[in-house]
Amino acid sequence: MSAPLHPVLVEVTERLRQRSAARRAAYLARIDAARAEGTQRRALSCGNLAHGFAACNNADKQHLRGLRTPNIGIVSAYNDMLSAHQPYELYPEQIRATARRLGATAQVAGGVPAMCDGVTQGQAGMELSLFSRDLIAMGTAVGLSHDMFDAVVCLGICDKIVPGMLIGALSFGHLPTVFIPAGPMPSGLPNEQKSAVRQRYAEGKANRDELLEAEAASYHSPGTCTFYGTANSNQMLMEIMGLHLPGASFVNPGTALRSALTDAAVERVLQLTSQGTDYRPLGRLLDERSFINAVVGLHATGGSTNHLLHLVAMARAAGIELRWEDFDALSAVVPLLARVYPNGKADVNHFQHAGGMGFLIRELGSAGLLHLDAQTVWGGSLADYAQVAQLQDDQLQWSAVAEHSADTEVLRPLTQAFRPDGGLRLLQGELGQAVIKVSAVPEDRFCIEAPVRVFHEQDEVKRAFERGEFNADVIVVVRFQGPAANGMPELHKLTPPLAVLQKRGLRVALLTDGRMSGASGQVPAAIHITPEAANGGPIARLRDGDIVRLDAANGVLQVLVDAQEWAARTAATQDLSAAHVGLGRELFSVFRQRVGSADLGASIF
């Protein structure tokens, strides 16, 4: 399956290694120093240990006080608000039972907050969403700080939860860690039909009951939402980074295969402990190759642009200085092999049926576009992930992935790639840096040159659309939406009206210091612009009518204003106090004051 590594992959990886050398060395020294001889809890006092096992049954107490057998710490993001996480309600008992059968123990180390972006989308609560990632990292660290554990299993799937858990777990990088997914809900209303109802509603041609019926038919049961946004991009990343078992990401909840994969994950993590047969601490398992593989997977599948933030933050937690320029360089050579809504009509169940992650890894590896020698929790290396998991006679087995895709409208081999590149671009110019995802954008819309209309809230855009104010080509600017301003909420309310304008034949684009996630669709959107408006970034100097050139083909974000006039302008300011109170936002003032720029992961750490 393997081939010589692509020269760009080699170049970007080596540049990343050199850039990260000092930071990575310090991180590895720190986690090596944290490793105990024998079980981690051996260092606890008798009083510490007694508190640690007081609530356990007698058999588990005997194991834990014996200081010889491994103990798994379970970090769970279970709640009923996230359909993706609802199946996790029963996972801890299954994990404990499997650990006992294998002569070990498991305890829930802690729960972390987990908000549903689908519920908070367009609401004030969304302004806590990005910050929740770093809060989840801290919650993970609090749970593991009891130092009772020899391994970690993380129960998390959705948008900020997986990145937050991984950042937190990397602070305990001396412990092996496995992520256990719960899988996507079965397919509901086809995504194309749902999108059509949303656009009709935006135009006033469908009422709220029709819209709610369509949404409920799409998001209809336990499991991850089936479109390819951040949650399912997370699952792809965990597998291609080797933190899931092979083929585990997209198996539906409540199935025998799903249960068997969970048991196998518990068995495997016990083998990875320092008491097991194949010690693989998380912090050493994940290295520069792992993060380069993650970026490649993101490009090859048209994954969520949120990972321009999350992957940078996760890498920094491992002492690795990933940059947007690395994403840009790899995007130029990684072909788009998957089309999953919003980049196509299919959902992740169709992707799984077509061949899923095993097919994708095999194809990319055959072109030298993956570090197949990167370590994984499965043992061996990523080369072993070109497999499919299945049950035969009630036994979990893996076999080689099928030679051909079962549906080339969803997943294709390299010879039939949807695009020769990954569809992600870094834009640079007088306005700073931004990123744009063009995997679903028509090529005749890669370059938009038009006057801007400046707004400070997405609801203002919606009201202007409803008043019929957009009747010519326009670049809509929505600023003061960055992390320091209001937590950088996703701006999904913008998608339907802008899509309608584009459908009417207008040349439109979006420019914002906010986020659009993996669901930005067919309208060109320059997002994550940095420096942000709240920090005096150049976007705050734009005025209605200024001509901006957004050129995704050449990576240009240009202001066509007289240079002398542009230099003389002062940045606009905005009273953001109303966005800093209510629904808990007042509790996050320290995050807004501390948060770094988008290109550094929008992190408080």
C-alpha positions in Angstrom: 0.0 0.0 0.0 2.8 2.4 0.8 4.8 4.5 -1.6 7.7 7.0 -1.2 6.5 10.0 0.7 5.4 12.9 -1.3 8.1 15.6 -1.3 5.7 18.3 0.0 4.7 16.0 2.8 8.4 15.5 3.7 9.2 19.2 3.4 6.2 20.3 5.6 6.9 17.6 8.2 10.6 18.5 8.5 9.8 22.2 8.7 7.4 21.4 11.5 9.9 19.3 13.3 12.6 22.0 13.2 10.1 24.7 14.2 8.9 22.6 17.2 12.2 21.2 18.4 12.7 23.1 21.6 9.0 23.2 22.6 8.6 19.5 21.8 11.7 18.5 23.8 10.5 20.3 26.9 7.1 18.7 26.6 8.6 15.2 26.3 10.9 15.7 29.3 7.9 16.8 31.3 5.7 13.8 30.6 8.7 11.4 31.0 9.2 12.8 34.5 5.5 12.2 35.3 5.7 8.4 34.7 5.7 6.4 37.8 7.4 3.1 38.4 4.7 0.5 38.4 1.1 1.7 38.9 0.6 5.5 39.1 -1.4 5.2 42.4 1.7 3.7 44.0 2.8 7.2 45.0 -0.4 7.9 46.9 -0.6 7.8 50.7 -2.8 5.3 52.4 -5.3 8.0 53.1 -5.2 9.2 49.4 -5.8 5.6 48.2 -8.6 4.8 50.6 -10.5 7.9 49.4 -9.8 6.8 45.8 -11.4 3.4 46.1 -14.0 4.0 48.9 -17.0 3.8 46.6 -15.8 0.7 44.7 -17.1 -2.8 45.2 -14.9 -5.2 47.2 -13.3 -6.9 44.2 -12.2 -3.6 42.7 -11.0 -2.5 46.1 -8.7 -5.5 46.3 -7.3 -4.8 42.9 -6.8 -1.1 43.6 -5.1 -1.6 47.0 -2.9 -4.3 45.6 -1.0 -1.7 43.5 -0.2 -4.2 40.8 -3.1 -4.1 38.2 -3.8 -1.2 36.0 -6.7 1.2 36.6 -8.5 3.0 33.7 -9.7 6.5 34.1 -12.9 7.2 32.2 -13.4 10.8 31.1 -17.0 11.2 29.9 -18.8 14.0 28.1 -22.2 12.2 28.5 -25.3 14.3 28.6 -28.8 14.1 27.0 -28.5 17.4 25.1 -26.1 15.9 22.6 -27.7 13.1 20.5 -24.1 12.0 19.8 -23.3 11.6 23.5 -26.6 10.2 24.7 -25.4 6.6 24.0 -22.5 7.1 26.4 -24.9 6.9 29.4 -24.2 3.1 29.7 -20.6 3.0 28.5 -18.9 3.3 32.0 -20.6 0.2 33.2 -19.6 -1.7 30.1 -16.0 -0.5 30.4 -15.9 -1.4 34.1 -17.3 -4.9 33.4 -14.8 -5.5 30.5 -11.9 -4.2 32.7 -12.9 -6.6 35.5 -13.1 -9.5 33.1 -9.5 -8.7 32.1 -8.3 -8.5 35.7 -8.2 -4.7 35.9 -10.3 -1.9 37.1 -11.9 1.3 35.7 -13.4 4.3 37.3 -15.1 7.4 36.0 -12.4 10.0 36.6 -14.7 12.9 35.8 -17.3 14.4 33.5 -16.7 17.4 31.3 -19.1 20.0 30.1 -20.4 19.3 26.6 -22.7 21.8 24.8 -24.6 21.0 21.6 -23.8 23.6 19.0 -26.9 22.6 17.2 -29.0 23.7 20.1 -27.1 27.0 20.7 -26.6 27.9 17.0 -27.5 31.5 16.5 -28.2 31.9 20.2 -26.3 33.8 22.9 -25.1 30.4 24.3 -23.0 29.9 21.2 -20.6 32.5 22.5 -19.5 30.0 25.1 -18.9 27.3 22.6 -15.3 27.8 21.5 -14.3 28.7 25.1 -15.8 25.4 26.2 -13.0 23.6 24.5 -10.4 24.9 26.9 -12.8 24.5 29.8 -13.2 20.8 28.8 -9.4 20.5 28.7 -9.2 21.8 32.3 -12.1 19.5 33.3 -10.2 16.5 31.8 -7.1 17.6 33.8 -9.1 17.9 37.0 -10.5 14.4 36.6 -7.0 12.9 35.9 -5.3 14.9 38.6 -6.2 12.2 41.2 -3.3 10.3 39.8 -5.1 7.0 40.3 -4.9 6.0 36.7 -2.6 4.0 34.4 -4.6 4.6 31.2 -7.4 6.9 30.0 -10.4 6.3 27.8 -12.2 9.4 26.5 -15.9 9.3 25.7 -16.3 12.3 23.4 -17.4 13.1 19.9 -18.7 16.5 19.1 -17.3 19.9 18.2 -15.2 21.2 21.0 -15.3 18.1 23.2 -12.8 15.9 21.4 -10.2 18.7 21.0 -10.7 19.7 24.6 -10.3 16.2 25.9 -7.2 15.6 23.8 -5.6 18.9 25.0 -6.4 17.9 28.6 -5.1 14.3 28.1 -1.9 15.6 26.6 -1.1 17.2 29.9 -1.1 13.6 31.2 0.8 12.4 28.1 2.6 9.8 30.2 -0.6 7.8 30.2 -1.9 5.8 27.2 -5.2 7.1 25.9 -7.9 5.7 23.6 -10.9 7.6 22.3 -14.1 5.5 22.1 -16.7 6.8 19.7 -20.5 6.1 19.8 -21.2 6.4 16.1 -23.6 8.4 13.9 -27.4 8.2 13.9 -28.9 6.3 11.0 -29.7 8.5 7.9 -32.8 10.6 8.1 -34.2 13.2 5.8 -31.7 13.6 2.9 -29.5 16.6 3.4 -30.3 18.1 0.1 -34.0 18.2 1.0 -33.3 19.7 4.4 -31.1 22.4 2.8 -33.9 23.2 0.3 -36.4 23.7 3.1 -34.0 26.0 4.9 -33.5 28.1 1.8 -37.3 28.3 1.2 -37.8 29.4 4.8 -35.1 32.1 4.4 -37.1 33.4 1.4 -40.4 33.3 3.3 -41.7 30.4 1.2 -41.9 27.9 4.0 -43.3 28.3 7.5 -41.8 27.4 10.8 -43.8 24.2 11.1 -42.4 23.0 7.8 -38.9 23.9 8.8 -39.1 22.2 12.2 -40.5 19.0 10.6 -37.6 18.9 8.2 -35.1 19.5 11.0 -36.7 16.8 13.2 -36.7 14.3 10.3 -33.0 15.0 9.9 -31.8 15.0 13.5 -34.0 12.1 14.7 -32.3 9.7 17.1 -29.3 9.0 19.3 -26.0 9.3 17.5 -23.9 11.9 15.8 -25.6 14.2 13.3 -24.8 12.7 9.9 -23.6 15.8 8.1 -19.8 16.3 7.8 -19.3 19.1 10.2 -16.9 19.4 13.1 -18.2 16.4 15.1 -17.7 13.9 12.2 -14.4 15.6 11.2 -13.3 14.9 14.8 -14.1 11.2 14.3 -12.1 11.1 11.1 -9.2 12.8 12.8 -9.2 10.4 15.8 -8.9 7.5 13.5 -6.3 8.9 11.1 -4.3 10.0 14.1 -4.5 6.5 15.5 -6.5 7.2 18.6 -9.5 5.1 17.6 -9.4 1.4 16.8 -9.4 0.8 13.0 -12.8 1.2 11.4 -14.4 2.4 14.7 -15.4 5.9 13.8 -18.7 5.5 11.9 -20.4 2.4 13.2 -24.0 3.2 14.4 -24.9 3.2 18.1 -26.8 0.3 19.6 -25.4 -2.3 17.3 -23.5 -5.5 18.3 -20.5 -4.3 16.3 -20.4 -1.0 18.2 -20.5 -2.8 21.5 -17.7 -5.2 20.4 -15.5 -2.3 19.4 -15.9 -0.7 22.8 -14.9 -3.9 24.5 -11.9 -4.2 22.2 -10.8 -0.6 23.0 -10.8 -1.4 26.7 -8.7 -4.5 26.1 -6.3 -2.6 23.9 -5.8 0.3 26.3 -4.8 -2.1 29.1 -2.1 -3.6 26.8 -0.8 0.0 26.3 -0.1 0.6 30.0 3.3 0.4 31.6 2.1 -2.9 33.1 1.0 -4.2 29.7 2.8 -5.6 26.8 3.1 -2.5 24.5 3.5 0.7 26.5 2.5 3.6 24.3 2.0 6.9 26.2 -0.2 9.4 24.5 2.4 12.2 24.4 5.0 10.1 22.6 2.5 8.3 20.4 1.3 11.6 18.9 4.2 13.3 17.1 4.7 15.6 14.1 3.7 12.8 11.8 0.3 12.3 13.5 -0.6 16.0 13.1 0.5 16.1 9.5 -1.7 13.0 8.9 -4.6 14.8 10.5 -4.2 17.8 8.2 -4.0 15.5 5.2 -7.2 13.7 6.3 -9.0 17.0 6.7 -8.1 18.1 3.2 -8.9 14.7 1.6 -12.4 14.7 3.1 -13.3 18.4 2.9 -13.5 18.5 6.7 -14.5 21.3 9.1 -12.6 24.6 9.0 -12.9 24.7 12.8 -9.9 22.5 12.8 -7.8 25.4 11.6 -8.2 26.3 15.2 -8.5 23.0 17.0 -5.6 21.1 15.4 -3.3 24.1 16.0 -4.3 24.1 19.7 -4.1 20.3 20.1 -0.6 20.3 18.5 0.6 23.0 20.8 -0.5 21.0 23.8 1.9 18.3 22.5 4.7 20.8 22.0 4.2 21.0 18.3 3.9 24.3 16.5 1.5 23.7 13.6 0.7 26.7 11.5 -1.9 27.7 8.9 0.9 27.8 6.3 1.3 24.0 6.8 -2.4 23.5 6.0 -2.1 25.7 2.9 1.0 23.8 1.6 -0.5 20.4 2.1 -3.9 21.5 0.6 -2.1 22.1 -2.7 -1.1 18.4 -3.1 -3.8 16.4 -1.3 -6.7 15.5 -3.5 -10.3 15.6 -2.4 -11.5 12.0 -2.2 -14.8 12.4 -0.4 -17.9 14.4 -0.9 -20.2 14.4 2.2 -22.8 17.1 2.9 -22.4 20.1 2.9 -19.8 19.3 0.2 -22.1 16.8 -1.4 -25.4 15.1 -1.1 -24.4 12.1 0.9 -24.0 11.7 4.7 -21.4 9.9 6.8 -23.3 6.6 6.7 -23.0 6.7 3.0 -19.3 7.4 3.4 -18.9 4.4 5.7 -20.8 2.2 3.3 -18.6 3.3 0.4 -15.5 2.2 2.2 -15.0 4.7 5.0 -11.7 5.4 6.7 -10.0 2.2 5.7 -10.4 3.0 2.0 -9.4 6.6 2.5 -6.2 5.7 4.4 -5.3 3.1 1.8 -5.7 5.5 -1.1 -3.7 8.3 0.6 -1.0 5.9 1.7 -0.6 4.5 -1.8 0.3 8.0 -3.0 2.8 8.7 -0.2 0.4 11.3 1.3 0.4 9.8 4.8 3.0 8.9 7.3 2.0 5.3 7.5 4.8 4.6 10.0 3.1 6.9 12.6 2.2 5.1 15.8 -1.3 4.2 16.8 -3.2 2.8 19.7 -3.8 -0.4 17.7 -0.2 -1.3 17.7 2.1 -1.4 14.7 1.4 1.8 12.7 -1.2 3.6 10.6 -0.5 1.2 7.8 -2.7 -1.3 9.7 -5.7 1.0 9.5 -6.6 0.2 5.9 -9.1 -2.4 7.3 -12.7 -2.8 8.1 -14.1 -4.0 11.4 -16.9 -6.7 11.3 -18.5 -9.4 13.4 -18.1 -13.0 12.2 -19.8 -15.7 14.4 -20.1 -13.0 17.1 -16.3 -12.4 17.1 -14.8 -9.1 16.2 -12.5 -9.3 13.2 -10.7 -7.0 10.8 -10.2 -7.6 7.1 -8.7 -5.6 4.3 -10.9 -2.9 2.9 -12.6 -3.6 -0.5 -10.6 -2.8 -3.6 -13.2 -0.5 -5.0 -15.4 2.2 -3.5 -19.1 1.1 -3.2 -20.2 4.6 -4.3 -17.9 6.8 -6.2 -20.3 9.7 -5.8 -19.3 9.7 -2.1 -15.8 8.3 -1.9 -13.3 7.9 -4.8 -9.9 6.4 -5.5 -6.9 8.7 -6.2 -7.3 8.2 -9.9 -10.8 9.6 -9.9 -10.4 12.4 -7.2 -13.2 15.0 -7.0 -10.5 17.7 -7.0 -6.7 17.6 -7.4 -6.4 19.6 -4.2 -7.9 19.8 -0.7 -9.9 22.9 -1.3 -8.5 24.9 1.7 -6.7 28.2 1.1 -4.8 30.7 3.2 -5.7 34.2 2.2 -3.3 37.1 3.0 -3.3 40.8 2.3 -3.9 44.2 3.8 -6.7 42.8 6.0 -4.5 40.2 7.6 -4.8 36.4 7.4 -8.0 34.4 6.8 -8.8 30.9 5.6 -11.4 29.8 3.0 -12.8 26.4 2.2 -13.6 26.0 -1.5 -14.3 22.3 -1.8 -18.0 23.0 -2.4 -17.6 26.5 -4.0 -18.1 26.7 -7.8 -14.9 27.5 -9.5 -16.4 30.6 -11.1 -16.8 32.0 -7.6 -13.3 31.5 -6.4 -12.6 35.2 -7.1 -15.1 37.8 -5.9 -14.4 41.5 -6.3 -17.2 43.7 -5.0 -18.2 46.5 -2.6 -18.5 45.5 1.1 -21.5 45.9 3.4 -20.3 46.0 7.0 -22.3 44.5 9.8 -21.5 43.7 13.5 -24.0 40.9 14.0 -25.3 38.1 11.8 -28.9 39.1 12.7 -28.3 42.5 11.1 -27.4 40.7 7.8 -30.6 38.6 8.0 -32.7 41.7 8.6 -31.1 43.5 5.6 -31.8 40.5 3.5 -35.4 40.4 4.5 -35.7 44.1 3.6 -34.5 43.3 0.1 -31.3 45.5 0.5 -29.0 43.0 -1.4 -29.6 43.6 -5.1 -26.1 43.8 -6.4 -22.8 42.0 -6.1 -21.6 42.3 -2.5 -19.0 41.1 0.0 -20.8 40.9 3.4 -18.5 41.8 6.3 -19.4 40.6 9.8 -16.9 41.8 12.3 -16.4 41.9 16.1 -17.1 38.1 16.0 -13.6 37.0 17.0 -12.5 35.1 20.2 -11.6 38.3 22.2 -14.8 40.0 21.1 -17.5 37.5 22.0 -16.0 34.0 21.9 -16.0 33.6 18.1 -19.5 32.0 17.6 -20.4 30.1 14.5 -22.4 32.3 12.1 -24.7 29.7 10.5 -27.6 32.1 10.1 -25.6 33.7 7.3 -25.6 30.6 5.1 -29.2 30.4 3.9 -29.6 34.1 2.8 -26.1 34.3 1.2 -26.9 31.0 -0.7 -30.2 32.5 -1.9 -28.4 35.6 -3.2 -25.8 33.5 -5.0 -28.6 31.3 -6.5 -30.2 34.5 -7.8 -27.0 35.2 -9.8 -25.3 37.7 -7.6 -21.6 37.4 -6.9 -21.4 37.3 -3.1 -18.9 36.4 -0.5 -18.5 36.6 3.3 -15.6 38.1 5.2 -15.5 37.7 9.0 -13.4 37.2 12.1 -15.9 34.7 13.2 -16.4 31.0 12.4 -18.5 29.1 9.8 -17.5 25.5 10.7 -17.7 22.7 8.2 -21.1 23.8 6.9 -20.2 26.9 5.0 -21.2 25.3 1.8 -21.1 26.8 -1.7 -20.7 30.5 -0.8 -17.1 31.7 -0.7 -16.4 32.6 3.0 -13.1 34.1 4.2 -13.2 33.3 7.9 -11.1 33.4 11.1 -9.6 36.7 9.9 -6.8 37.7 12.2 -6.0 40.2 13.7 -9.6 40.4 14.7 -11.6 43.7 14.9 -11.8 43.7 18.7 -8.0 43.9 18.8 -7.8 46.7 16.3 -7.3 44.5 13.2 -7.5 46.0 9.7 -11.0 44.5 9.2 -12.2 47.2 11.7 -11.1 49.9 9.1 -13.5 48.7 6.4 -16.4 51.0 5.5 -19.5 50.4 3.4 -18.7 50.6 -0.3 -15.0 49.8 -0.1 -14.0 47.4 -2.8 -12.4 44.1 -1.6 -10.9 41.4 -3.8 -11.2 37.9 -2.4 -9.2 35.6 -4.6 -9.1 32.0 -3.4 -7.2 30.8 -6.4 -4.2 33.0 -5.6 -4.6 33.3 -1.8 -5.2 37.1 -1.9 -7.4 39.2 0.3 -6.9 42.7 -1.0 -8.5 46.1 -0.2 -8.8 48.3 -3.3 -8.7 51.6 -1.5 -6.2 54.3 -2.0 -3.1 53.3 0.1 -2.8 56.8 1.7 -6.4 56.9 2.7 -6.3 53.3 4.0 -3.2 54.1 6.1 -4.9 57.2 7.6 -8.1 55.4 8.7 -8.7 54.6 12.3 -10.2 51.3 13.4 -13.9 51.3 14.3 -14.9 50.3 17.8 -17.9 48.5 19.0 -19.6 48.4 22.4 -19.6 44.6 23.1 -20.8 44.8 26.7 -24.2 43.3 25.9 -22.5 40.2 24.5 -20.6 39.7 27.8 -23.5 39.1 30.2 -26.4 36.6 30.3 -26.5 32.8 29.9 -23.2 32.5 31.8 -21.2 34.8 29.5 -20.2 37.0 32.5 -18.3 34.0 33.9 -16.0 33.9 30.9 -14.5 37.4 31.0 -11.1 36.0 31.9 -11.3 33.8 28.7 -12.0 36.8 26.5 -9.1 38.8 28.1 -6.7 35.9 27.9 -7.6 34.2 24.5 -4.9 34.2 21.8 -5.4 34.8 18.1 -7.2 32.5 15.7 -4.0 31.5 13.9 -2.6 30.2 17.2 -5.7 28.2 18.0 -7.8 30.8 19.8 -6.6 29.2 23.1 -6.3 30.6 26.6 -3.3 28.4 27.3 
